[in-house]
């Protein structure tokens, strides 16, 4: 399974960055290879924000949509994402946010497995590079807010 981790120090406040990451419907505007997004459900349960959303990711003939379960935990400033449906056997993303003065340290860990074995092998070889491009896009957009 492709696994990767990225850590960035971003020039923005923690709360603004969390809101930014949870604004899933804007991802197609700036996330590489994200062609569409749709939020089906968003609700509050105590310290948790619960979201069910689709992302359509890909390029050329390799385009697919997967449904995610997104949980923001206000107590520990983390966002936990798992797959519900789509081309993935498994998905686990964890975002963590730590404010340091006017900057925020953002850690993004991802672990997933694509159902298509051939695509899974291709992704394993290029995934860290792709994740860095996505992290660059998030950082550039976040610092322009």
C-alpha positions as CSV (number, residue, x, y, z in Angstrom):
1,X,0.0,0.0,0.0
2,X,1.3,3.5,-0.8
3,X,2.1,5.4,2.4
4,X,3.5,8.9,2.7
5,X,3.8,11.8,5.1
6,X,4.3,15.5,4.6
7,X,5.0,18.1,7.2
8,X,4.8,21.9,6.5
9,X,5.1,25.1,8.4
10,X,2.4,27.3,7.0
11,X,2.0,31.1,7.5
12,X,-1.6,31.1,8.7
13,X,-3.6,30.5,11.9
14,X,-4.6,26.9,12.8
15,X,-8.3,27.6,12.8
16,X,-8.3,29.1,9.4
17,X,-6.3,26.2,8.0
18,X,-8.7,23.6,9.5
19,X,-11.6,25.5,7.9
20,X,-9.7,25.6,4.7
21,X,-9.1,21.8,4.7
22,X,-12.7,21.1,5.6
23,X,-13.9,23.2,2.6
24,X,-13.8,20.2,0.4
25,X,-16.0,21.6,-2.3
26,X,-13.2,24.1,-3.3
27,X,-10.6,21.4,-3.9
28,X,-11.1,21.3,-7.7
29,X,-10.0,25.0,-7.7
30,X,-6.4,24.2,-6.6
31,X,-5.7,20.6,-5.9
32,X,-3.8,18.8,-8.7
33,X,-5.7,16.0,-10.4
34,X,-8.9,16.9,-8.4
35,X,-11.6,17.2,-11.0
36,X,-14.7,17.5,-8.9
37,X,-16.0,17.3,-5.3
38,X,-19.3,17.0,-3.6
39,X,-20.4,17.2,0.1
40,X,-23.4,15.0,0.8
41,X,-23.6,15.6,4.6
42,X,-22.1,17.8,7.2
43,X,-23.1,17.8,10.8
44,X,-21.9,18.6,14.3
45,X,-21.8,16.0,17.1
46,X,-20.2,17.6,20.2
47,X,-16.5,18.2,19.4
48,X,-16.8,16.3,16.1
49,X,-17.6,17.7,12.6
50,X,-18.7,14.8,10.4
51,X,-18.7,15.1,6.7
52,X,-19.5,12.6,3.9
53,X,-18.0,13.7,0.5
54,X,-17.0,12.5,-2.9
55,X,-13.7,13.5,-4.7
56,X,-13.2,12.8,-8.4
57,X,-9.5,12.4,-8.9
58,X,-7.4,11.5,-12.0
59,X,-6.0,12.5,-15.3
60,X,-6.8,11.4,-18.8
61,X,-8.3,7.9,-18.9
62,X,-7.6,7.3,-15.2
63,X,-10.4,9.2,-13.5
64,X,-12.4,7.8,-10.6
65,X,-14.6,9.0,-7.8
66,X,-14.4,7.9,-4.2
67,X,-16.6,8.6,-1.2
68,X,-15.0,9.6,2.1
69,X,-15.9,9.8,5.7
70,X,-14.3,12.9,7.2
71,X,-14.1,13.5,11.0
72,X,-12.7,16.7,12.4
73,X,-12.0,16.4,16.2
74,X,-11.8,19.9,17.7
75,X,-10.3,18.5,21.0
76,X,-7.0,17.4,19.3
77,X,-7.2,19.5,16.1
78,X,-7.1,16.5,13.8
79,X,-9.0,15.5,10.7
80,X,-9.3,11.7,10.1
81,X,-10.5,10.5,6.6
82,X,-11.4,7.0,5.5
83,X,-13.0,5.7,2.4
84,X,-16.6,4.5,2.2
85,X,-16.8,3.5,-1.5
86,X,-15.0,3.8,-4.8
87,X,-11.8,2.5,-6.3
88,X,-10.0,2.1,-3.0
89,X,-9.7,-1.0,-0.9
90,X,-8.4,1.1,1.9
91,X,-7.8,4.8,2.7
92,X,-6.6,6.5,5.8
93,X,-5.6,10.2,5.9
94,X,-4.7,12.0,9.0
95,X,-4.3,15.8,9.2
96,X,-2.8,17.3,12.4
97,X,-2.5,21.0,13.1
98,X,-0.2,22.7,15.8
99,X,0.0,26.5,16.1
100,X,3.4,28.0,16.6
101,X,3.1,31.7,17.0
102,X,1.7,33.1,13.7
103,X,2.6,29.8,11.9
104,X,1.0,26.4,12.0
105,X,2.7,23.1,11.6
106,X,0.5,20.9,9.4
107,X,1.2,17.1,9.2
108,X,-0.6,15.0,6.6
109,X,-0.2,11.2,6.6
110,X,-1.8,9.1,4.0
111,X,-2.1,5.3,3.5
112,X,-4.2,3.7,0.8
113,X,-4.6,0.8,-1.5
114,X,-6.3,0.9,-4.9
115,X,-8.4,-2.1,-6.0
116,X,-6.7,-2.2,-9.4
117,X,-3.4,-3.9,-8.7
118,X,-1.6,-2.4,-11.8
119,X,-2.6,1.2,-10.8
120,X,-1.6,0.4,-7.2
121,X,1.9,-0.5,-8.4
122,X,2.2,2.7,-10.4
123,X,1.0,4.8,-7.5
124,X,3.4,3.2,-5.1
125,X,6.3,4.4,-7.3
126,X,5.2,8.0,-7.8
127,X,3.1,8.7,-4.7
128,X,5.5,10.7,-2.6
129,X,6.1,13.1,-5.6
130,X,2.4,13.5,-6.1
131,X,1.8,14.1,-2.4
132,X,4.4,16.8,-2.4
133,X,2.7,18.5,-5.4
134,X,-0.6,18.4,-3.5
135,X,1.0,19.7,-0.3
136,X,2.6,22.6,-2.3
137,X,-0.9,23.4,-3.8
138,X,-2.5,23.4,-0.3
139,X,0.3,25.5,1.2
140,X,0.3,28.1,-1.6
141,X,-3.5,28.5,-1.4
142,X,-3.5,28.6,2.4
143,X,-0.9,31.3,2.5
144,X,-2.9,33.4,0.1
145,X,-6.0,33.3,2.2
